[in-house]
């Protein structure tokens, strides 16, 4: 679930914490929250989303069955292509190995025949 911009401003640090370890932890969490806010803002700008209306549109897209099926199709297609390429490389290695074995067998046969004469 996305946070609206009004929720972002309500996330503040309580400066009345007396335990130094707890205060350090709260400061680290606050820094992480600030980083997440910045990355979310950057990502929203990258996709051209402006304001809270864009967040609602993204929520609609997340729940859209057709969009989910299209994304699943693309993921499955990419996985299938990756597996097929991997399998093709395995078969090429086996073909080269088999060709070397045949060449070595043929060479041994020719050498044996040549020494028999």
MARMARMAR-621311 format. One record per residue (C-alpha): residue in three letters; x, y, z; residue number from 0. Coordinates in nm, 2 decimals. Each point is the difference from the previous one (the first is absolute). Last residue first. Example, Ala and Ser with C-alpha at 12.3 -4.5 7.8 and 13.67 -1.06 7.14 Angstrom:
<recs>
REC residu      X      Y      Z num
REC    ser   1.37  -0.11   0.71   1
REC    ala  -0.14  -0.34   0.07   0
</recs>
This chain:
<recs>
REC residu      X      Y      Z num
REC    unk   4.96  -5.29  -4.30 116
REC    unk  -0.13  -0.03   0.35 115
REC    unk   0.16   0.33   0.10 114
REC    unk  -0.23   0.19  -0.24 113
REC    unk  -0.31  -0.18   0.12 112
REC    unk   0.08   0.08   0.37 111
REC    unk   0.07   0.36  -0.09 110
REC    unk  -0.32   0.03  -0.20 109
REC    unk  -0.20  -0.15   0.29 108
REC    unk   0.16   0.22   0.26 107
REC    unk  -0.06   0.31  -0.21 106
REC    unk  -0.37  -0.10  -0.05 105
REC    unk  -0.05  -0.05   0.37 104
REC    unk   0.17   0.33   0.07 103
REC    unk  -0.22   0.17  -0.26 102
REC    unk  -0.31  -0.17   0.14 101
REC    unk   0.08   0.11   0.35 100
REC    unk   0.08   0.35  -0.11  99
REC    unk  -0.34   0.02  -0.18  98
REC    unk  -0.18  -0.14   0.31  97
REC    unk   0.16   0.28   0.21  96
REC    unk  -0.09   0.26  -0.26  95
REC    unk  -0.36  -0.12  -0.01  94
REC    unk  -0.02  -0.02   0.38  93
REC    unk   0.13   0.36   0.03  92
REC    unk  -0.25   0.11  -0.26  91
REC    unk  -0.28  -0.18   0.18  90
REC    unk   0.08   0.18   0.32  89
REC    unk   0.00   0.33  -0.18  88
REC    unk  -0.34  -0.07  -0.15  87
REC    unk  -0.13  -0.10   0.34  86
REC    unk   0.11   0.34   0.15  85
REC    unk  -0.16   0.18  -0.29  84
REC    unk  -0.32  -0.19   0.05  83
REC    unk   0.00   0.07   0.37  82
REC    unk   0.05   0.37  -0.05  81
REC    unk  -0.27   0.01  -0.27  80
REC    unk  -0.24  -0.18   0.23  79
REC    unk   0.07   0.23   0.29  78
REC    unk  -0.05   0.31  -0.21  77
REC    unk  -0.33  -0.14  -0.13  76
REC    unk  -0.12  -0.09   0.35  75
REC    unk   0.08   0.35   0.12  74
REC    unk  -0.17   0.16  -0.30  73
REC    unk  -0.31  -0.22   0.04  72
REC    unk  -0.01   0.09   0.37  71
REC    unk   0.01   0.37  -0.09  70
REC    unk  -0.28  -0.05  -0.24  69
REC    unk  -0.21  -0.20   0.25  68
REC    unk   0.05   0.27   0.26  67
REC    unk  -0.10   0.28  -0.25  66
REC    unk  -0.31  -0.20  -0.09  65
REC    unk  -0.10  -0.05   0.36  64
REC    unk   0.04   0.36   0.10  63
REC    unk   0.07   0.02   0.38  62
REC    unk   0.35   0.15  -0.04  61
REC    unk  -0.12   0.22  -0.27  60
REC    unk  -0.27   0.15   0.23  59
REC    unk   0.26   0.05   0.27  58
REC    unk   0.22   0.18  -0.25  57
REC    unk  -0.29   0.23  -0.10  56
REC    unk  -0.07   0.08   0.37  55
REC    unk   0.37   0.09   0.04  54
REC    unk  -0.02   0.22  -0.31  53
REC    unk  -0.29   0.19   0.16  52
REC    unk   0.21   0.06   0.31  51
REC    unk   0.25   0.22  -0.20  50
REC    unk   0.17  -0.03  -0.33  49
REC    unk   0.11  -0.33  -0.16  48
REC    unk   0.23   0.03  -0.30  47
REC    unk   0.16  -0.34   0.04  46
REC    unk   0.33   0.14   0.09  45
REC    unk  -0.16   0.27   0.22  44
REC    unk  -0.17  -0.27   0.21  43
REC    unk   0.32  -0.19   0.03  42
REC    unk   0.19   0.31   0.11  41
REC    unk  -0.27   0.08   0.26  40
REC    unk   0.01  -0.36   0.12  39
REC    unk   0.38   0.00   0.02  38
REC    unk  -0.01   0.33   0.20  37
REC    unk  -0.26  -0.13   0.24  36
REC    unk   0.19  -0.32   0.04  35
REC    unk   0.32   0.19   0.08  34
REC    unk  -0.18   0.22   0.26  33
REC    unk  -0.15  -0.31   0.16  32
REC    unk   0.35  -0.16   0.02  31
REC    unk   0.13   0.32   0.17  30
REC    unk  -0.29  -0.01   0.24  29
REC    unk   0.07  -0.36   0.08  28
REC    unk   0.37   0.08   0.07  27
REC    unk  -0.11   0.30   0.22  26
REC    unk  -0.24  -0.23   0.19  25
REC    unk   0.28  -0.25   0.05  24
REC    unk   0.23   0.26   0.13  23
REC    unk  -0.26   0.13   0.24  22
REC    unk  -0.07  -0.35   0.12  21
REC    unk   0.37  -0.05   0.06  20
REC    unk   0.03   0.34   0.18  19
REC    unk  -0.30  -0.06   0.23  18
REC    unk  -0.15   0.34   0.07  17
REC    unk  -0.26   0.03  -0.28  16
REC    unk  -0.16   0.35   0.01  15
REC    unk   0.09   0.08  -0.36  14
REC    unk  -0.30  -0.19  -0.15  13
REC    unk   0.09  -0.04  -0.36  12
REC    unk  -0.26   0.09  -0.27  11
REC    unk  -0.22  -0.19  -0.25  10
REC    unk  -0.29   0.24  -0.04   9
REC    unk   0.15   0.15  -0.31   8
REC    unk  -0.01  -0.32  -0.19   7
REC    unk  -0.36  -0.07   0.09   6
REC    unk  -0.11   0.32  -0.18   5
REC    unk   0.19  -0.12  -0.31   4
REC    unk  -0.21  -0.31  -0.01   3
REC    unk   0.15  -0.33   0.10   2
REC    unk  -0.02  -0.29  -0.24   1
REC    unk  -0.13  -0.34   0.09   0
</recs>
